[in-house]
Amino acid sequence: VFGTLLLPGPGKPRSVDLWPIFHTGVPNFPPYQLATGKNGNPLAAGKPFINNFLPNGGDMLRLNMATPVTPRNDPNFSPMGIISAAVLGLTNPTYAGNANLQFIPNMDGFPNGRRLEDDVTRIELQAVSGVALAAIGLWYDDFGGTNPVTQDLLDVLTYQTGVEKNDKAFQPSFPYLAAPWSGKETE
């Protein structure tokens, strides 16, 4: 069934980017595994990516408490959540060199829960723009068969929303968020 949904056929546009992101998430079974070890076949088994169970038609809260937390002082920590984990899993030799299950930093970020630092708007826009599918081996339409890092992929990965941090610092105790703006204040 995944073959017809993920690979719609010659001459047909890739219109399935939204389906795995919103409907099923990224379960740990073929074809939803990183392209590492797939040898060019996007429907084959690859490197396990996110180890979670998602019911068909699950809601948007996909929290796997078994996924280890990426410490904020880890040099690989990123507010890009799943996007950062996908890039590390495909490009960093520590993770891309094998198809074994291993924790990739930032797999605890959005959409696997929500860290306050996560740029959920940018992650979601990049994910539904095909980055998640490219990570599992369904390359962008400009893929020529030699290097999956194409201009289309780079354009999506380098997209910026212009918001890189909150305007107020997080608080050291619950509820952690700063008080919201009243709407009447001026700065």
C-alpha positions in Angstrom: 0.0 0.0 0.0 2.9 2.4 0.7 4.2 2.1 -2.8 1.1 3.6 -4.4 0.8 6.3 -1.7 4.4 7.4 -1.6 5.3 6.8 -5.2 2.3 8.0 -7.2 3.7 7.0 -10.6 5.7 8.5 -13.5 4.5 12.0 -14.5 2.4 12.4 -11.3 3.3 15.1 -8.9 4.4 14.2 -5.4 1.2 15.0 -3.5 1.8 12.7 -0.6 4.0 14.9 1.6 1.1 15.7 4.0 -0.2 12.2 4.5 2.7 10.7 6.5 3.3 13.9 8.5 -0.3 14.5 9.6 -2.0 11.1 9.3 0.5 8.5 10.5 3.6 10.4 11.7 6.9 8.6 11.3 6.6 5.0 12.7 9.6 2.8 12.9 8.9 0.4 10.0 9.7 0.4 6.3 9.4 2.6 4.4 9.5 5.2 7.1 13.1 4.8 8.0 16.1 6.9 7.1 17.6 6.3 3.6 20.8 4.9 5.2 21.1 1.3 4.1 18.2 1.4 1.6 20.5 1.2 -1.4 18.4 3.6 -3.5 15.1 1.8 -2.8 12.8 4.1 -0.8 10.4 1.3 0.1 13.1 -0.9 1.6 14.1 -1.1 5.3 16.7 1.5 6.4 18.0 3.0 9.6 15.4 3.1 12.3 14.5 6.8 12.8 11.9 7.3 15.5 10.9 4.4 17.6 7.2 5.1 18.3 3.8 3.6 17.8 1.3 5.7 16.0 -2.2 4.5 15.4 -3.5 5.0 11.9 -5.2 8.4 12.0 -3.5 9.4 15.3 -3.8 12.9 16.6 -0.9 15.4 16.4 0.4 14.6 19.9 3.1 12.0 19.2 4.9 11.7 22.5 7.3 8.8 23.0 8.7 9.0 26.5 11.2 6.2 25.7 13.1 8.6 23.4 16.1 10.0 25.4 16.3 13.7 26.0 18.9 15.7 24.1 20.7 17.8 26.8 20.6 21.5 26.1 24.4 21.7 26.4 24.9 19.0 23.8 26.7 20.5 20.8 24.2 18.7 18.5 21.1 20.3 20.3 18.9 22.1 17.9 15.5 23.8 18.0 14.8 22.1 14.7 13.7 18.8 16.3 13.0 16.1 13.8 14.5 18.1 10.9 17.9 18.2 12.7 17.6 14.5 13.6 17.1 13.7 10.0 20.0 15.7 8.8 22.3 14.2 11.5 21.0 10.7 10.7 21.9 11.1 7.0 25.1 13.1 7.1 26.9 12.6 10.4 29.2 9.5 10.1 28.4 8.6 13.7 24.8 7.8 12.7 24.9 7.5 8.9 27.6 4.8 8.9 25.2 2.0 9.8 21.6 1.0 9.8 21.4 0.1 13.5 18.9 1.5 15.9 20.6 4.3 17.9 19.5 7.5 19.5 20.0 10.5 17.2 20.1 13.8 19.0 16.9 15.9 18.7 14.6 12.9 18.1 12.9 14.1 21.4 12.0 17.4 19.7 8.9 18.3 17.7 6.8 16.4 16.5 7.8 13.9 19.2 6.5 16.1 22.0 7.2 19.7 22.2 10.4 21.3 23.7 9.9 25.0 24.5 12.9 25.8 22.2 11.5 24.0 19.2 10.7 26.1 16.1 7.5 24.2 15.5 6.3 26.5 12.6 9.5 26.1 10.7 9.7 22.3 11.4 6.2 21.8 10.2 6.6 23.8 7.1 9.8 22.0 6.2 8.3 18.6 7.0 5.2 19.1 4.8 7.4 20.5 2.1 9.0 17.1 1.7 12.0 17.0 4.0 10.7 14.1 6.0 10.1 12.1 2.8 13.5 13.1 1.4 15.0 11.8 4.7 13.5 8.3 4.0 14.7 8.2 0.4 11.8 9.8 -1.5 14.1 12.4 -3.1 12.9 15.7 -4.5 11.9 15.9 -8.2 15.2 17.4 -9.2 17.2 14.3 -7.9 19.4 13.1 -10.7 20.5 9.8 -9.3 23.9 10.8 -7.9 23.5 13.0 -4.9 20.2 13.3 -3.0 21.3 16.8 -1.6 19.6 18.7 -4.5 18.9 22.4 -4.8 15.2 21.8 -4.0 16.2 20.0 -0.7 18.7 22.7 0.2 16.1 25.4 -0.5 13.7 23.8 2.0 16.4 23.1 4.6 17.7 26.6 4.5 14.2 28.2 4.8 14.1 30.7 7.7 11.0 32.1 9.4 13.0 35.0 10.8 12.2 34.1 14.4 15.2 32.5 16.0 14.3 32.8 19.7 11.7 34.1 22.1 11.6 37.8 22.9 11.6 36.9 26.6 13.7 34.3 28.4 12.2 31.1 29.8 11.6 31.0 33.5 13.6 28.6 35.7 10.4 27.0 37.2 6.9 26.0 36.1 5.2 27.2 33.9 8.6 28.1 32.4 7.1 30.5 29.9 7.3 34.3 30.4 4.0 36.2 30.9 2.3 36.9 27.6 2.2 40.4 26.2 -1.0 42.1 27.2 -1.5 43.6 23.7 -1.6 47.1 25.1 2.1 47.4 26.1 4.6 49.1 23.9 8.3 48.4 23.9 
